[in-house]
Amino acid sequence: MNFKNRLLPPSHNQIFQLEGYFVWGASVVRDESGLYHMFASRWKKEATFSGWLTQSEIVHATSPFPEGPFQDASPLTCLTDQEWSAKCVHNPTVLKVGTKYYLFYMGTTYGPDAADIPQDTGTHPARYRQQIGVAVAGAPGGPWVPSKNNPILTPREAGYWDSTFVCNPSVSATKTGGIRMIYKAKWHTDDRLILGLAVAEHPEGPYERQGPSPLFPYDVEDPFVWEEDGRYWMVAKDMSGALVGKYNGVLLESDDWEEWRISDRALAWDHTILWEEGGSECPSHMERPQILMENGKPVCFYTAVGDAKTYSYNLARKFRA
């Protein structure tokens, strides 16, 4: 698969951006009427880019088109009603299973003693309190209700590779309605970001770790997994650059969700955006890949774009027919 060449040049109308906020990570689902619903993270620019860890919230916006423009963003305040996610919710991914919709997300919290600690991903206590939860709704427009089983995935005890934190879930429903979830964590003594697999018979759990642990040694984050043409595919961000270049997107494939191999055409995306209107952009950050699937085929590819200092937005790119 040549993933990179399947993407059409985007228009500037395919940007989702909010005045006064950093915006990050879009997950989109289509409802029964044909309306598209986006779930994304945002936090105030005054908190600086590192504010994603301590002040992020998840918002909901809609569009008649999968690529947007998406409008009328409103926060899902219910997601911070539970203590474990009271201060921050981030990196949403939405999935329809049966007649219900499930919104998976990372949540964290911290006490007043953290007020003077810099919002740095390596020192703030919110970093090591990241866990994964889910909310449920009968329709994408809500109302959303956080699961009583939250958090549905937590770090394991000391000694395991995922004893630090768990976050960034990528989820997929099986034919029987069960869930496979690939998530991110790291060793205490190793800076690599690595991935694991957990499965459940129901979206609200309970979840059990499966397969190799971790799945592989590659230093990647932000996985997204989908099924196409009888095979499973994953795109992720190459953190070290050893696979396809630092912070570029890498494509992997699998027959069973457990044994993954680097695809022959491994470069899924680079940092160059060629605009439909002409001209180009080369942002320092392009991550949080998500794909909207319809009838077993990819329709739209979403990534977070920005410079981690002054601006960010979510970009939608349509797949070639």
N, C-alpha and C positions, 0 to 999 in steps of 0.2 A: 504493500500500500504506500502510495506517495501522498501522505497526509497534507503536507505543505502546499502542494500544487492543487489540492481540491478546494482551497479557499479562494473565494472571489475578493477582489479589492473592495474595501468598505467605503461607504460614504460618511461624511461628517455627521449626517443625521442618525448614524448608528451608534453614537456616543451617548452614554448615560452619565451625567455629571450633575452635581448639586452645589450650588453657590454656598461658599463658606465651609464646605466639608471635603475631607478626603473620602473617596468612594472606592470600594474594593470588592471584587468577587461577585459575579452574577450567576444565579441559577434560575432557569425559566421553565415553566410548565404551561400547557394549554388546557383551558377548562372545557366543559361540555358545550359551551356556546361558541367556542372558537377564539375567545379572548386569551391573550398571553399575559402571564403573571411573572414578574421578576422579583426575586428576593436577593438583596445585596447588603453589604456592610457599609456603614458610614461612621465617621467621627469628626468632631469639630477640628478645623485647621489650627485653632489656637492651642490645641493639645500637642501639636507637631505630629509628624508621621508616626512616631513611636506610640502615639495615643491609641493605636489599634489594639494594643494589649490591655489597656485599662479602661477605655471609654467607648469602645465600638458598640453600635446597636445595629439591628437588622431592620431594613425597611422593605416595604412592598410597593410595587408600582405596576402599571398595566399598559398594554399596547394592543392594537388590533393586528400588529405584525410581529413576527418573531425577532426581527432585527431592530424593532423600535421605530420611532422614538418612544421610550417609556416615560410615563408622566404620573403625577399625583402620588409621589412617594410619601408614605406614612409609616412611622415606626411601629414595630410589634412589641409594645411595652410589656405584654404578658410574659415574654421570654425571660425577663429578669425578676419575675415574682418568686422564683425558687432561690433558696439561699446559695446553692452551689454556683449559680450563674448570675448572682445579684448585681455585679459591677460591670460585666462585659459579656456580650454575645457576638460571635464572629463567624465568618466563613460558612454561610448557609448552603445547603443543597436540598432541593425539593424533589419528591418522588410520589407518584400515584401508585397505590397498591389496592386493588379491588375498587371499592367505591370511595375510599378515603385518600386524603393527601397527608404526606408526612414531611415535616421540615426538620432536617438534621442540622446540628450546629455545634460549635465549640462554645463553652461557657467557662467563666472563671470568676473568682472573687478575691478580696483582700481586705484587711482591716485598716483602721485609722493609723496604725503604726507604719504603714507603707507610704504615708503622705509625702515624706521627705526623700524617698528613694527615687532616683531617676527612672523615667519610663523607658528603661532599656531592657531588651528582651533577655539579656543574660543575668540581670541582677534583681529585677522586680519579682516579688513573691507570686504575682499573678501568673507568671510564666509556668511555674511548677504546680499550679492548681487548675490547669486546663484539663477539662473533661468533655465528654461528648453526650449530648442530649437530643431529644426529639420532641416535637409538638405535633398535634393531630388536628385536622379540620375536615369538615364535610365538603368544603369548597376552597379553592385557593384564596378567595377573598376573606376567609375566616367565618366565624371566630376561631382562632387558634387556641389550643389548650395544651400546655406542656404536660408530658406524660408523668404519671405518678411513679413510674419506674426510673425516672432520671436521677442521676446521670446513668445512661445505659452502658457506657464503657468508661472505665476508670483505670488509672495506672496500676500495674501490678507491684508486688512488694520488691524491696531492694534486691538487686542481683539480676533482675530481668532487664532486657534491653528497653522495655517500655515502662520502666518504673518511674520515669521522670514526669511525663505528661502524655496525654493522648489527645489528638485534635485532627482537624481537616478530613472529615469522613467523606469517602466516595462510596455511594451505595447503589445497589442494583437488586431488583426483585427477581427471584427464581420463578420458574413456571408454576410452582406450588404455592407461591405467595410468601416464601421465606426471603431472607435478606442476606446478602453478602456485603460486608463493609471492609474497605481498605482504609487504614488510618495511619497517621504519622506519629512518630515518637523519636526518642534518641537515648543513647547511653549517657550515664552521668559523666563518664570519663572520655567521651568521644564526641566531637562536634558534628559528626555525620547525622543527617536527617534520614531516617530509614522507615520502611513501611511494614505493616503487619495486616493480617486478615482475621476478621471475626465474623461469625455467622449466627443467625437466629431464625427460628421458625416464624416469628412475628416481628414487625418493625419496632415494637416497643420492648423487644427482648424476651428472655435473657440471652446475652451474647456469649459465645465461646470462641476462644482463639483457635485457629486452624492452620494447617500447612506448616511450611518452614517458618521459623521464628528467629529473626525477621524473614520476610519473603526473599530478600536478596541483599547483597552488601552495598549496592549503589547508593550514593549520596544524592537523593532526590526528595522533592516535596511536591505537594499539591497534586496528588494523583486524580485522574478521572478515568473510569473504566466503562466500556460499553461493549455490546455484542453486535457483530455485523458479519454477515456471510459465514456463519457457523464458527466464528473464532472470537476470542476476547481480546480487546485492545486496550492499552493504557497510554495516556499522555501524562507527562510529569515534567517538572522543572529540574534541569540538571544543575545542581548546586556547585559542584566542584569544577565542572567543565570537562571532566574525563570522558564523557560519553559523546556529546555533540557540541561542546562549547559552553562556557560558563553562562548560566541563567537562560540558555536556550531550552526549547522543548524537545524532549526525547520520546520516541514511540517504542513501546514494547508490545509483545503479543504472547498469548497463552492459550492452551487448550482446556484448562481446568481451573483458572484463577489462582493456582498455587505455584506452578512452575512457570516463571516468566523469562523471556529471552528478548534481547535487543533486536528490534526489527531490522531487516536489511536496509531499508531507507529510514534511518533512525531519526533524522532531523524533522521534527514536527512543526516547529516555528523558530524564527530568529527574531531579532529586535527591529527589523525594518517593516514599517507599515507603508504600503504604496496606496495612496488614496485614489478613489474612483475619480475625483474631481481633478486629479493631477497633484504632483508634489509627493513628498514622503516625510516620514517622521521616524526617529530612531530613539525611543525612550530607553532609559536604563533598566526599567522594570516592566516585564510582561509575564504575568503568572496567573494562578487560580483558574486553570482551564476548566470549562464546562461545555457540554454539548447537549443541545436539544434534539431528541430523537422522535421521529414520527414514522409509523409503519415500518419500523426496523431500519430506517435510514437516517443519517445525520442531516439536520436541517440548518442549524446555526451553531457557530462556535463563539464562545464568550471568553474574554480574558480581561484581567485587570491591567491597566496601563498607567504608568506614572514615572516620576523622577525621585520619589521618596523624600522630597523636600518641599515642593511648592504646588504640585498639582497631581491629580489622579482621576481616572474615569474608567468605566467599563465599556469595552468595545465588542460589538457584535459583528461577526463576519459570516456570510451565508456560504454554504457549500455549493459547488457546481452541481447542476442537475445530472 
